[in-house]
Amino acid sequence: MSRRREDAFFGMHFDFHAGINQENIGENCDPKTIDRLLREVKPDYIQCDTKGHMGSTSYPTKAGYPAPNMKGDILRMWRDLTAAHDVALFAHHSGVWDNNAILHNPDWAACDKNNQKSEQKISVFGPYADELLIPQLIEMANDYRLDGVWVDGECWAVIADYSHWAQDAYLRKYNANPPGPSDDDFDTYLNFCRDGFRDYVTHYVNAVHSAAPHFQITSNWMYTSFMPEDPAAPIDFISGDYSPNDSVNSARFEGRCIAGQSKPWDLMAWGFSIGNGLRCVKEYEQLCQEAAAVIMLGGGFQFYNKQLIGTVQEWAIPMWAELAAFCRERETICHKAEFIPQVGVIYSEKAHYNNKKSLFSNSGKYIDELKGTLLSILDAGYSAEILMTHRILHDSNLNDYGILIVSDMNTIEADLRSALLDYVNQGGNLIVSGYDSAQLFLPYLDIDIIGGNDNPTPIYIEHENKMAPVISPYREIKLHSANRSFGKFYLTDDILGNSFTASSITNYGKGRIAGIYYDIGSYMKTKTTVVRRFIKGLLNELFIPRVSFNCAETIEISLMKNNGKICINLLNLEGKHSNSVYKSFDRVPPVYDIDISIKHPV
């Protein structure tokens, strides 16, 4: 291959999730169109379909269950053509989600507490990896000479499993029967199942690497917002496909969750939007904006369009070539760049998994608050990154950051809180946001909590003589003498009513701690200029960033370093990207008159 995955920057993904009994595979084999695609777009790699969630392979496997009556070997076509163009070839191959494997081997299925077998999800404690997944991956690596695999349907598909495989493993480890969903120690079983998934991935990656050392593997969405953990399993790179709709905001968040994980990474855009049962190919301008949101953070970019069972949408190739050129123009500046510390948003592993009933997901109140908090800071004009627990405790020099921010959470690791307080004591600035977080840091905020509402409630933030609503729980607080307030909120959009302290700032050691007594993550669902300016005003009270700008329109900044140079990346956030009515759009309004201030030396 021309580039290994760690050096690859621009890729394309084509899958179609073959049906169990699909019989038309290969009838559209079109080497001429694929050759044109590779010649004009010039990707670093292609990811093509080998097995979707239904479990039938789209190539004539000798190690499993191929779709019947194939008309041609699509995988061989892709390999021959990509090799001729010196382009790497990766498989899109479903893992935990495999209907056909269960159809042929019902005993491999994961089960619920009532022994009801899943028709989709395999047990990671059973023989599936050894008897099917590993042989197929080795077959693709050695017989087809593929360069790697993007394993789909993994952490987000695995379920709490009560199959006899899982129960026997639990009994061996704990000498007890597994607890059920209504038991007090159910979290113990969820963690056991999470460990089972981690062990499953580690096992198949090591087995395939042993047989095919060149073959690079990822389990999609592992060590991302779905799994905010230290990347301990031996995957070669981190990747996932962000939301097909509201994609720019999804990429802004997901990219920052991965960028600090110290592994090669990329994110995949959907090349089409979905809704109302329709699929609409996105326009060039739309895809450029989505790509920019990723590459400005140092990652690689790929995008997904459906493979037409042996060919692709030829009419879109010129547009895709333009998209590739847009990305290539920025490759030497952006690829593998790293953040220059400015603002760090804390992602607590403990808070993420607390009271979660699924094994791995990126949904729920804590994730919503975290994402909304990040977006409010980015929209306020600050370069910000996400810092996960393991990175704070083991890798990061927190003193390099001007501000650290805790979004609303109802629990936190004791050593993480200690690290944050030590950072403040040495001169740092910490913002603690939200109804629950205020309680976690109460002794250090220098306030008394005298009331509030723990239910999401309309409140009205007042800043610079304007008011705007958010829907959030809130705290009523009383300031101590050493504390000072910043901002107010009301329960109506009229200053004639009673006002409450929106934020407070107090000294702690050599630094300062600010509390915000509503959930600023609610900004994600109710974006207003007043709230954005309130956040910017509070940040400016605590820290003057190394790079700042003034602009009438909404742009995003990332302050990066790459090859010994300082890189200031600006993302134009104007346009219709977050409007669900627009499935495609061909114009992002240009932004002019940006005044940028840079501290020297940075």
Secondary structure, DSSP 8 states (H G I E B T S, - for coil): --S-GGG--EEEEE-----TT---TTTT--HHHHHHHHHHH--SEEEEEEE-TT--BSS--SSS-B-SS-SS-HHHHHHHHHHHTT-EEEEEEE-SB-HHHHHH-GGGEEE-TT--EEEEEE-TTSSHIIIIIHHHHHHHHHTS---EEEEES-TTT-----SHHHHHHHHHHHSS----TTSTTHHHHHHHHHHHHHHHHHHHHHHHHHH-TT-EEEETTTTSTTS-S---S--S-EEEE--SSSHHHHHHHHHHHHHTSSS-EEEEEESEEEETTEEEE--HHHHHHHHHHHHTTT-EEEEE----SS---GGGHHHHHHHHHHHHHHHHHHTT-EE--SEEEEE-HHHHHTT--SSS-S-SHHHHHHHHHHHHHHHTT--EEEEEHHHHHHT--GGG-SEEEE-S-S---HHHHHHHHHHHHTT-EEEEESHHHHHHTHHHHTEEEEEEEEEEEEEEEEETTEEEEEEEEEEEEEE-TT-EEEEEEESSSSTTS-EEEEEEEEEETTEEEEEESB-GGGGGTS--HHHHHHHHHHHHHH---SEEEE-SS-EEEEEEEETTEEEEEEEE--SSTT-TT-S--S--------EEEE-S--
